[in-house]
Amino acid sequence: MNKTLVIAKREYIAAVRTKGFIITMLLLPIFMGGGFIVMALTQDKVDLTDKRIAVIDQSGLVGQHLVESAEMRNQYFVLDSATGEKKAPAYYIELIELNEADPERQKLELSDRVRSKEITSFLTVGPDILHPVPGDEASRAAYYSEQSLMDETRSWIGYVLNDRLRQIRVEELGLDATVVSDLFSTINLERMGLSRVDSRTGGIKDARKSNEFEAIVVPYVLLFLMFISIMMSAATLLNAVMEEKSERIAEVLLGSVSPTQFMMGKVLGGLAVSLTTTIIYILGGILMMNRFEMADLIPYSILPWFFVYMLLHIIMVGSAFAGLGAICNDSKDAQAIQFPAMLPLILPMFMVMPVIQNPLGGLATWASLFPPFTPMLMLIRQATQVTIPVWQLVVGLVGVVLFTILSVWIGGRLFRANIIIHGRRPRFGVLLRQVFR
């Protein structure tokens, strides 16, 4: 055991004393925080380029109304009343007659005008738009632009167009528009969490508004920390062991220690490196959140689970990668095996958003109970604002513990069988016999 700790200490000191470790420690929060800062600074930024929209109104009902609405908007909402600075793009509507002889050619010509930046977009309105029939081409309105999916102009036109059509329908029915307007009044439903008992006072703690930042960013930050901690320690063992084997450093060390002590020393050294970086980041994050009066967003109840999952995950991945590194003879072998070995770390990253959106759904539940995915996905589920059933937490934790033991056992057998063997290409059948003989 003492020899294992000596190797772990040596691995730890060798890692934390490097310039690369210090640079990584400094750059990661800068990149991570910088991304959120850029998002915060740019979320209120709008494109101030004026928009020119061509309109083909076959109904004769909405074209002129769009022109008047755009003029009113340009007069009252484009310039800041206090500073006179431009705060929104101006809209200019160009009414065009339909080319009945060749409407498709007309659409192509308008599309070319959009591509040449002469106009921003164009709108076509069918003749029967007032009383639309589903599937009827004559009651169709279509908006054409290069970015029609993410286009605020489309939203504005849709609002103005529908408001005008409702107004005409009300007039046709002979109703009072001021009374009918109440029919279209909407109520904004506030997003609230659940009431709970305050653990400190024992009183009832009222529900608070659901926070999008907390619901999305907190799980992402915890996942990012775990992923980085694994990439900085356990994932590097594959190449590190391969290099020590190819340079015959391992043979020298194995004259004094057993293969098991050697492997576990390297795994524990990487674990210590991860703990160091994670503790620094978490303490720094807590201080920063308190500094900006955002302490309520700190998930203190999740932090113990985070460290448990992280420790088990690093031992699981580190043992597997050390064993895989021992079967590699050179960098080509390591490159060939690295991507398949990284899949259990990469695949959960693609499930993050579905899990956050529906943490109690079937995908989130069963994927988080799959041991290689549990540390990441179960942590994300717990970081959301839902209550995870206790049996799932227990089953997930037990599964991770058992799978970690299995990973250490398999990695250890591969490590012992291959660490001093050179020149033999790893074959699946041979590796199976080494594990189960």
One Martini backbone bead per residue (centre of mass of N, CA, C, O) as a GRO file, in nm:
protein
  437
    1MET     BB    1   0.057   0.063  -0.020
    2ASN     BB    2   0.300   0.257  -0.003
    3LYS     BB    3   0.379   0.230  -0.303
    4THR     BB    4   0.120   0.342  -0.417
    5LEU     BB    5   0.146   0.625  -0.282
    6VAL     BB    6   0.415   0.701  -0.410
    7ILE     BB    7   0.312   0.699  -0.701
    8ALA     BB    8   0.081   0.898  -0.658
    9LYS     BB    9   0.260   1.134  -0.565
   10ARG     BB   10   0.432   1.150  -0.818
   11GLU     BB   11   0.199   1.204  -1.018
   12TYR     BB   12   0.093   1.459  -0.883
   13ILE     BB   13   0.348   1.637  -0.884
   14ALA     BB   14   0.404   1.615  -1.192
   15ALA     BB   15   0.134   1.760  -1.269
   16VAL     BB   16   0.118   2.033  -1.084
   17ARG     BB   17   0.416   2.148  -1.185
   18THR     BB   18   0.315   2.218  -1.447
   19LYS     BB   19   0.236   2.454  -1.681
   20GLY     BB   20  -0.012   2.319  -1.804
   21PHE     BB   21  -0.180   2.305  -1.544
   22ILE     BB   22  -0.192   2.609  -1.484
   23ILE     BB   23  -0.307   2.702  -1.753
   24THR     BB   24  -0.563   2.530  -1.740
   25MET     BB   25  -0.674   2.646  -1.477
   26LEU     BB   26  -0.703   2.940  -1.602
   27LEU     BB   27  -0.855   2.894  -1.883
   28LEU     BB   28  -1.119   2.742  -1.829
   29PRO     BB   29  -1.281   2.966  -1.673
   30ILE     BB   30  -1.249   3.174  -1.897
   31PHE     BB   31  -1.396   3.022  -2.119
   32MET     BB   32  -1.652   2.962  -1.962
   33GLY     BB   33  -1.717   3.251  -1.861
   34GLY     BB   34  -1.690   3.390  -2.137
   35GLY     BB   35  -1.936   3.260  -2.265
   36PHE     BB   36  -2.146   3.385  -2.067
   37ILE     BB   37  -2.067   3.679  -2.114
   38VAL     BB   38  -2.128   3.689  -2.414
   39MET     BB   39  -2.423   3.610  -2.386
   40ALA     BB   40  -2.503   3.852  -2.203
   41LEU     BB   41  -2.402   4.081  -2.406
   42THR     BB   42  -2.573   3.960  -2.675
   43GLN     BB   43  -2.883   3.915  -2.605
   44ASP     BB   44  -2.954   4.243  -2.658
   45LYS     BB   45  -2.859   4.227  -2.938
   46VAL     BB   46  -2.925   4.392  -3.248
   47ASP     BB   47  -3.016   4.421  -3.571
   48LEU     BB   48  -2.991   4.748  -3.744
   49THR     BB   49  -3.076   4.659  -4.012
   50ASP     BB   50  -3.264   4.734  -4.253
   51LYS     BB   51  -3.592   4.629  -4.370
   52ARG     BB   52  -3.695   4.478  -4.685
   53ILE     BB   53  -4.035   4.416  -4.792
   54ALA     BB   54  -4.203   4.215  -5.006
   55VAL     BB   55  -4.555   4.237  -5.126
   56ILE     BB   56  -4.810   3.989  -5.212
   57ASP     BB   57  -5.153   4.095  -5.228
   58GLN     BB   58  -5.442   3.921  -5.321
   59SER     BB   59  -5.663   4.033  -5.110
   60GLY     BB   60  -5.639   4.353  -5.022
   61LEU     BB   61  -5.610   4.364  -4.678
   62VAL     BB   62  -5.278   4.392  -4.576
   63GLY     BB   63  -5.071   4.567  -4.725
   64GLN     BB   64  -5.136   4.862  -4.624
   65HIS     BB   65  -5.118   4.788  -4.323
   66LEU     BB   66  -4.817   4.723  -4.327
   67VAL     BB   67  -4.722   5.001  -4.409
   68GLU     BB   68  -4.843   5.158  -4.165
   69SER     BB   69  -4.710   4.990  -3.939
   70ALA     BB   70  -4.418   5.049  -4.022
   71GLU     BB   71  -4.432   5.357  -3.994
   72MET     BB   72  -4.506   5.358  -3.693
   73ARG     BB   73  -4.264   5.199  -3.596
   74ASN     BB   74  -4.045   5.395  -3.707
   75GLN     BB   75  -4.143   5.641  -3.530
   76TYR     BB   76  -4.149   5.489  -3.218
   77PHE     BB   77  -3.917   5.219  -3.220
   78VAL     BB   78  -3.622   5.293  -3.337
   79LEU     BB   79  -3.584   5.536  -3.148
   80ASP     BB   80  -3.457   5.685  -2.880
   81SER     BB   81  -3.615   5.926  -2.693
   82ALA     BB   82  -3.361   6.022  -2.521
   83THR     BB   83  -3.098   5.982  -2.733
   84GLY     BB   84  -3.158   5.899  -3.054
   85GLU     BB   85  -3.088   5.615  -3.079
   86LYS     BB   86  -3.058   5.323  -3.233
   87LYS     BB   87  -3.262   5.011  -3.142
   88ALA     BB   88  -3.391   4.943  -3.431
   89PRO     BB   89  -3.512   4.831  -3.711
   90ALA     BB   90  -3.631   4.924  -4.010
   91TYR     BB   91  -3.940   4.910  -4.196
   92TYR     BB   92  -3.997   4.822  -4.550
   93ILE     BB   93  -4.269   4.834  -4.775
   94GLU     BB   94  -4.329   4.646  -5.084
   95LEU     BB   95  -4.564   4.665  -5.328
   96ILE     BB   96  -4.679   4.385  -5.533
   97GLU     BB   97  -4.777   4.254  -5.817
   98LEU     BB   98  -4.909   3.990  -5.962
   99ASN     BB   99  -4.784   3.735  -6.176
  100GLU     BB  100  -5.011   3.550  -6.344
  101ALA     BB  101  -4.841   3.418  -6.574
  102ASP     BB  102  -4.562   3.385  -6.363
  103PRO     BB  103  -4.522   3.320  -6.035
  104GLU     BB  104  -4.256   3.156  -6.016
  105ARG     BB  105  -4.074   3.365  -6.153
  106GLN     BB  106  -4.126   3.583  -5.940
  107LYS     BB  107  -4.001   3.429  -5.700
  108LEU     BB  108  -3.719   3.408  -5.823
  109GLU     BB  109  -3.666   3.713  -5.848
  110LEU     BB  110  -3.700   3.771  -5.544
  111SER     BB  111  -3.478   3.579  -5.449
  112ASP     BB  112  -3.251   3.733  -5.598
  113ARG     BB  113  -3.292   3.995  -5.436
  114VAL     BB  114  -3.212   3.872  -5.169
  115ARG     BB  115  -2.925   3.774  -5.248
  116SER     BB  116  -2.846   4.084  -5.338
  117LYS     BB  117  -2.972   4.277  -5.097
  118GLU     BB  118  -3.225   4.449  -5.190
  119ILE     BB  119  -3.379   4.251  -5.008
  120THR     BB  120  -3.479   4.058  -4.731
  121SER     BB  121  -3.784   3.988  -4.821
  122PHE     BB  122  -4.094   3.792  -4.882
  123LEU     BB  123  -4.459   3.816  -4.934
  124THR     BB  124  -4.743   3.592  -4.950
  125VAL     BB  125  -5.100   3.645  -5.025
  126GLY     BB  126  -5.389   3.510  -5.037
  127PRO     BB  127  -5.725   3.564  -5.135
  128ASP     BB  128  -5.839   3.363  -4.873
  129ILE     BB  129  -5.725   3.467  -4.583
  130LEU     BB  130  -5.975   3.541  -4.406
  131HIS     BB  131  -6.097   3.230  -4.474
  132PRO     BB  132  -5.940   2.969  -4.400
  133VAL     BB  133  -5.833   2.659  -4.556
  134PRO     BB  134  -5.710   2.372  -4.508
  135GLY     BB  135  -5.489   2.325  -4.787
  136ASP     BB  136  -5.537   2.600  -4.919
  137GLU     BB  137  -5.365   2.801  -5.135
  138ALA     BB  138  -5.554   3.066  -5.121
  139SER     BB  139  -5.504   3.059  -4.777
  140ARG     BB  140  -5.197   3.149  -4.804
  141ALA     BB  141  -4.902   3.231  -4.610
  142ALA     BB  142  -4.567   3.348  -4.709
  143TYR     BB  143  -4.221   3.342  -4.600
  144TYR     BB  144  -3.919   3.479  -4.755
  145SER     BB  145  -3.584   3.369  -4.664
  146GLU     BB  146  -3.265   3.288  -4.554
  147GLN     BB  147  -3.392   3.315  -4.228
  148SER     BB  148  -3.693   3.204  -4.143
  149LEU     BB  149  -3.657   3.069  -3.859
  150MET     BB  150  -3.459   3.327  -3.751
  151ASP     BB  151  -3.704   3.575  -3.766
  152GLU     BB  152  -3.836   3.873  -3.652
  153THR     BB  153  -3.992   3.973  -3.897
  154ARG     BB  154  -4.192   3.740  -3.913
  155SER     BB  155  -4.327   3.791  -3.639
  156TRP     BB  156  -4.432   4.074  -3.701
  157ILE     BB  157  -4.601   4.008  -3.951
  158GLY     BB  158  -4.784   3.796  -3.817
  159TYR     BB  159  -4.911   3.988  -3.612
  160VAL     BB  160  -5.026   4.204  -3.806
  161LEU     BB  161  -5.191   4.020  -3.989
  162ASN     BB  162  -5.376   3.888  -3.769
  163ASP     BB  163  -5.487   4.152  -3.653
  164ARG     BB  164  -5.628   4.244  -3.915
  165LEU     BB  165  -5.813   3.997  -3.959
  166ARG     BB  166  -5.968   4.023  -3.693
  167GLN     BB  167  -6.080   4.305  -3.745
  168ILE     BB  168  -6.248   4.230  -3.997
  169ARG     BB  169  -6.425   4.010  -3.867
  170VAL     BB  170  -6.557   4.194  -3.658
  171GLU     BB  171  -6.687   4.388  -3.865
  172GLU     BB  172  -6.862   4.175  -4.011
  173LEU     BB  173  -7.025   4.111  -3.729
  174GLY     BB  174  -7.084   4.388  -3.572
  175LEU     BB  175  -6.871   4.443  -3.353
  176ASP     BB  176  -6.711   4.546  -3.069
  177ALA     BB  177  -6.376   4.584  -3.047
  178THR     BB  178  -6.339   4.653  -2.738
  179VAL     BB  179  -6.484   4.392  -2.643
  180VAL     BB  180  -6.339   4.171  -2.811
  181SER     BB  181  -6.046   4.208  -2.700
  182ASP     BB  182  -6.092   4.026  -2.447
  183LEU     BB  183  -6.080   3.752  -2.602
  184PHE     BB  184  -5.747   3.806  -2.656
  185SER     BB  185  -5.667   3.785  -2.379
  186THR     BB  186  -5.377   3.714  -2.186
  187ILE     BB  187  -5.213   3.491  -1.958
  188ASN     BB  188  -4.936   3.484  -1.756
  189LEU     BB  189  -4.754   3.210  -1.666
  190GLU     BB  190  -4.592   3.139  -1.392
  191ARG     BB  191  -4.285   2.999  -1.306
  192MET     BB  192  -4.292   2.741  -1.064
  193GLY     BB  193  -4.220   2.577  -0.804
  194LEU     BB  194  -4.191   2.424  -0.489
  195SER     BB  195  -4.286   2.371  -0.190
  196ARG     BB  196  -4.096   2.374   0.128
  197VAL     BB  197  -3.891   2.269   0.380
  198ASP     BB  198  -3.692   2.422   0.599
  199SER     BB  199  -3.397   2.289   0.726
  200ARG     BB  200  -3.340   2.520   0.947
  201THR     BB  201  -3.648   2.609   1.059
  202GLY     BB  202  -3.914   2.421   0.960
  203GLY     BB  203  -4.051   2.584   0.764
  204ILE     BB  204  -4.225   2.723   0.508
  205LYS     BB  205  -4.120   2.732   0.172
  206ASP     BB  206  -4.171   2.916  -0.076
  207ALA     BB  207  -4.221   2.940  -0.385
  208ARG     BB  208  -4.025   2.988  -0.676
  209LYS     BB  209  -3.908   3.093  -0.948
  210SER     BB  210  -3.820   2.972  -1.233
  211ASN     BB  211  -3.481   2.923  -1.343
  212GLU     BB  212  -3.308   2.907  -1.631
  213PHE     BB  213  -3.021   2.915  -1.528
  214GLU     BB  214  -3.052   2.685  -1.321
  215ALA     BB  215  -3.178   2.463  -1.516
  216ILE     BB  216  -2.916   2.472  -1.720
  217VAL     BB  217  -2.634   2.572  -1.612
  218VAL     BB  218  -2.581   2.395  -1.364
  219PRO     BB  219  -2.568   2.117  -1.506
  220TYR     BB  220  -2.345   2.201  -1.705
  221VAL     BB  221  -2.124   2.269  -1.500
  222LEU     BB  222  -2.107   1.993  -1.362
  223LEU     BB  223  -2.046   1.834  -1.618
  224PHE     BB  224  -1.792   1.989  -1.699
  225LEU     BB  225  -1.626   1.925  -1.447
  226MET     BB  226  -1.627   1.618  -1.479
  227PHE     BB  227  -1.510   1.599  -1.762
  228ILE     BB  228  -1.244   1.750  -1.703
  229SER     BB  229  -1.142   1.569  -1.472
  230ILE     BB  230  -1.118   1.317  -1.654
  231MET     BB  231  -0.939   1.435  -1.886
  232MET     BB  232  -0.696   1.517  -1.679
  233SER     BB  233  -0.664   1.203  -1.583
  234ALA     BB  234  -0.786   0.926  -1.685
  235ALA     BB  235  -0.763   0.970  -2.005
  236THR     BB  236  -0.433   0.991  -1.995
  237LEU     BB  237  -0.344   0.691  -1.927
  238LEU     BB  238  -0.316   0.557  -2.198
  239ASN     BB  239  -0.064   0.719  -2.299
  240ALA     BB  240   0.114   0.696  -2.047
  241VAL     BB  241   0.142   0.386  -2.041
  242MET     BB  242   0.242   0.348  -2.330
  243GLU     BB  243   0.505   0.514  -2.296
  244GLU     BB  244   0.627   0.349  -2.058
  245LYS     BB  245   0.633   0.088  -2.217
  246SER     BB  246   0.797   0.174  -2.478
  247GLU     BB  247   1.040   0.295  -2.278
  248ARG     BB  248   1.075   0.087  -2.028
  249ILE     BB  249   0.985   0.201  -1.746
  250ALA     BB  250   0.804  -0.023  -1.630
  251GLU     BB  251   1.025  -0.239  -1.588
  252VAL     BB  252   1.173  -0.089  -1.366
  253LEU     BB  253   0.935  -0.055  -1.164
  254LEU     BB  254   0.863  -0.373  -1.152
  255GLY     BB  255   1.116  -0.431  -0.963
  256SER     BB  256   0.947  -0.292  -0.696
  257VAL     BB  257   0.657  -0.341  -0.812
  258SER     BB  258   0.348  -0.416  -0.872
  259PRO     BB  259   0.110  -0.392  -1.110
  260THR     BB  260  -0.114  -0.301  -0.915
  261GLN     BB  261   0.041  -0.068  -0.780
  262PHE     BB  262   0.102   0.085  -1.037
  263MET     BB  263  -0.187   0.136  -1.137
  264MET     BB  264  -0.314   0.260  -0.875
  265GLY     BB  265  -0.117   0.495  -0.853
  266LYS     BB  266  -0.205   0.634  -1.114
  267VAL     BB  267  -0.504   0.664  -1.046
  268LEU     BB  268  -0.471   0.822  -0.774
  269GLY     BB  269  -0.316   1.057  -0.893
  270GLY     BB  270  -0.544   1.151  -1.080
  271LEU     BB  271  -0.751   1.191  -0.854
  272ALA     BB  272  -0.596   1.418  -0.707
  273VAL     BB  273  -0.600   1.616  -0.940
  274SER     BB  274  -0.909   1.640  -0.964
  275LEU     BB  275  -0.965   1.738  -0.677
  276THR     BB  276  -0.804   1.996  -0.694
  277THR     BB  277  -0.951   2.134  -0.931
  278THR     BB  278  -1.243   2.111  -0.824
  279ILE     BB  279  -1.213   2.262  -0.557
  280ILE     BB  280  -1.119   2.527  -0.679
  281TYR     BB  281  -1.366   2.578  -0.859
  282ILE     BB  282  -1.588   2.563  -0.643
  283LEU     BB  283  -1.483   2.781  -0.453
  284GLY     BB  284  -1.474   3.002  -0.669
  285GLY     BB  285  -1.777   2.987  -0.738
  286ILE     BB  286  -1.889   3.055  -0.458
  287LEU     BB  287  -1.754   3.331  -0.428
  288MET     BB  288  -1.879   3.457  -0.682
  289MET     BB  289  -2.180   3.415  -0.612
  290ASN     BB  290  -2.166   3.582  -0.350
  291ARG     BB  291  -2.062   3.845  -0.479
  292PHE     BB  292  -2.339   3.843  -0.682
  293GLU     BB  293  -2.592   3.741  -0.525
  294MET     BB  294  -2.612   3.390  -0.607
  295ALA     BB  295  -2.640   3.167  -0.374
  296ASP     BB  296  -2.915   3.019  -0.450
  297LEU     BB  297  -2.768   2.856  -0.702
  298ILE     BB  298  -2.626   2.674  -0.510
  299PRO     BB  299  -2.584   2.310  -0.507
  300TYR     BB  300  -2.527   2.174  -0.214
  301SER     BB  301  -2.688   1.895  -0.229
  302ILE     BB  302  -2.504   1.791  -0.486
  303LEU     BB  303  -2.198   1.782  -0.410
  304PRO     BB  304  -2.167   1.501  -0.281
  305TRP     BB  305  -2.251   1.351  -0.540
  306PHE     BB  306  -2.033   1.462  -0.721
  307PHE     BB  307  -1.789   1.332  -0.571
  308VAL     BB  308  -1.878   1.041  -0.585
  309TYR     BB  309  -1.902   1.018  -0.892
  310MET     BB  310  -1.616   1.114  -0.960
  311LEU     BB  311  -1.451   0.899  -0.815
  312LEU     BB  312  -1.575   0.653  -0.957
  313HIS     BB  313  -1.524   0.743  -1.250
  314ILE     BB  314  -1.215   0.764  -1.238
  315ILE     BB  315  -1.162   0.473  -1.157
  316MET     BB  316  -1.306   0.342  -1.391
  317VAL     BB  317  -1.155   0.484  -1.628
  318GLY     BB  318  -0.860   0.454  -1.535
  319SER     BB  319  -0.847   0.144  -1.533
  320ALA     BB  320  -0.926   0.101  -1.828
  321PHE     BB  321  -0.700   0.281  -1.955
  322ALA     BB  322  -0.459   0.133  -1.834
  323GLY     BB  323  -0.520  -0.141  -1.964
  324LEU     BB  324  -0.519  -0.033  -2.259
  325GLY     BB  325  -0.230   0.085  -2.253
  326ALA     BB  326  -0.085  -0.199  -2.207
  327ILE     BB  327  -0.173  -0.316  -2.508
  328CYS     BB  328   0.006  -0.099  -2.622
  329ASN     BB  329   0.295  -0.027  -2.835
  330ASP     BB  330   0.182   0.241  -2.972
  331SER     BB  331   0.030   0.519  -3.105
  332LYS     BB  332  -0.147   0.361  -3.305
  333ASP     BB  333  -0.293   0.186  -3.100
  334ALA     BB  334  -0.404   0.422  -2.930
  335GLN     BB  335  -0.571   0.560  -3.156
  336ALA     BB  336  -0.755   0.312  -3.225
  337ILE     BB  337  -0.872   0.288  -2.909
  338GLN     BB  338  -0.970   0.571  -2.806
  339PHE     BB  339  -1.253   0.621  -2.921
  340PRO     BB  340  -1.406   0.375  -2.804
  341ALA     BB  341  -1.323   0.452  -2.507
  342MET     BB  342  -1.478   0.747  -2.521
  343LEU     BB  343  -1.784   0.696  -2.558
  344PRO     BB  344  -1.888   0.692  -2.252
  345LEU     BB  345  -1.819   1.011  -2.242
  346ILE     BB  346  -1.971   1.129  -2.500
  347LEU     BB  347  -2.272   1.036  -2.513
  348PRO     BB  348  -2.393   1.201  -2.268
  349MET     BB  349  -2.361   1.481  -2.412
  350PHE     BB  350  -2.612   1.420  -2.615
  351MET     BB  351  -2.830   1.401  -2.353
  352VAL     BB  352  -2.865   1.662  -2.193
  353MET     BB  353  -3.122   1.811  -2.297
  354PRO     BB  354  -3.333   1.583  -2.265
  355VAL     BB  355  -3.283   1.555  -1.957
  356ILE     BB  356  -3.352   1.847  -1.873
  357GLN     BB  357  -3.643   1.856  -1.999
  358ASN     BB  358  -3.683   1.522  -1.897
  359PRO     BB  359  -3.587   1.375  -1.602
  360LEU     BB  360  -3.851   1.153  -1.593
  361GLY     BB  361  -3.800   1.010  -1.835
  362GLY     BB  362  -3.707   0.733  -2.002
  363LEU     BB  363  -3.429   0.818  -2.102
  364ALA     BB  364  -3.320   0.938  -1.837
  365THR     BB  365  -3.361   0.693  -1.657
  366TRP     BB  366  -3.214   0.454  -1.815
  367ALA     BB  367  -2.947   0.599  -1.880
  368SER     BB  368  -2.879   0.661  -1.568
  369LEU     BB  369  -2.867   0.328  -1.509
  370PHE     BB  370  -2.614   0.321  -1.679
  371PRO     BB  371  -2.315   0.304  -1.541
  372PRO     BB  372  -2.135   0.478  -1.747
  373PHE     BB  373  -2.369   0.720  -1.727
  374THR     BB  374  -2.450   0.792  -1.434
  375PRO     BB  375  -2.262   1.022  -1.327
  376MET     BB  376  -2.376   1.231  -1.534
  377LEU     BB  377  -2.694   1.194  -1.561
  378MET     BB  378  -2.775   1.187  -1.259
  379LEU     BB  379  -2.659   1.463  -1.195
  380ILE     BB  380  -2.842   1.624  -1.383
  381ARG     BB  381  -3.111   1.540  -1.258
  382GLN     BB  382  -3.042   1.654  -0.970
  383ALA     BB  383  -2.992   1.959  -1.081
  384THR     BB  384  -3.266   1.977  -1.109
  385GLN     BB  385  -3.617   2.061  -1.002
  386VAL     BB  386  -3.648   1.763  -0.937
  387THR     BB  387  -3.761   1.454  -0.798
  388ILE     BB  388  -3.581   1.178  -0.736
  389PRO     BB  389  -3.610   0.869  -0.692
  390VAL     BB  390  -3.458   0.680  -0.458
  391TRP     BB  391  -3.423   0.409  -0.613
  392GLN     BB  392  -3.251   0.537  -0.841
  393LEU     BB  393  -3.013   0.627  -0.668
  394VAL     BB  394  -2.941   0.349  -0.557
  395VAL     BB  395  -2.910   0.190  -0.819
  396GLY     BB  396  -2.700   0.376  -0.948
  397LEU     BB  397  -2.480   0.354  -0.727
  398VAL     BB  398  -2.449   0.047  -0.723
  399GLY     BB  399  -2.379   0.019  -1.022
  400VAL     BB  400  -2.119   0.187  -1.012
  401VAL     BB  401  -1.966   0.023  -0.804
  402LEU     BB  402  -1.969  -0.248  -0.956
  403PHE     BB  403  -1.842  -0.140  -1.222
  404THR     BB  404  -1.580  -0.042  -1.093
  405ILE     BB  405  -1.483  -0.314  -0.994
  406LEU     BB  406  -1.482  -0.444  -1.275
  407SER     BB  407  -1.283  -0.242  -1.405
  408VAL     BB  408  -1.046  -0.299  -1.216
  409TRP     BB  409  -1.023  -0.601  -1.276
  410ILE     BB  410  -0.983  -0.585  -1.584
  411GLY     BB  411  -0.755  -0.376  -1.592
  412GLY     BB  412  -0.557  -0.541  -1.415
  413ARG     BB  413  -0.529  -0.793  -1.598
  414LEU     BB  414  -0.429  -0.641  -1.849
  415PHE     BB  415  -0.186  -0.508  -1.718
  416ARG     BB  416  -0.032  -0.763  -1.618
  417ALA     BB  417  -0.027  -0.912  -1.910
  418ASN     BB  418   0.108  -0.638  -2.091
  419ILE     BB  419   0.331  -0.433  -1.976
  420ILE     BB  420   0.596  -0.633  -2.083
  421ILE     BB  421   0.473  -0.663  -2.368
  422HIS     BB  422   0.611  -0.687  -2.699
  423GLY     BB  423   0.488  -0.682  -3.044
  424ARG     BB  424   0.184  -0.748  -2.971
  425ARG     BB  425  -0.115  -0.760  -3.100
  426PRO     BB  426  -0.426  -0.684  -3.018
  427ARG     BB  427  -0.666  -0.936  -2.936
  428PHE     BB  428  -0.972  -1.019  -2.841
  429GLY     BB  429  -0.934  -1.318  -2.761
  430VAL     BB  430  -0.684  -1.276  -2.585
  431LEU     BB  431  -0.810  -1.074  -2.385
  432LEU     BB  432  -1.027  -1.263  -2.275
  433ARG     BB  433  -0.832  -1.475  -2.159
  434GLN     BB  434  -0.689  -1.277  -1.962
  435VAL     BB  435  -0.945  -1.213  -1.792
  436PHE     BB  436  -1.081  -1.535  -1.756
  437ARG     BB  437  -0.843  -1.735  -1.658
   0.00000   0.00000   0.00000
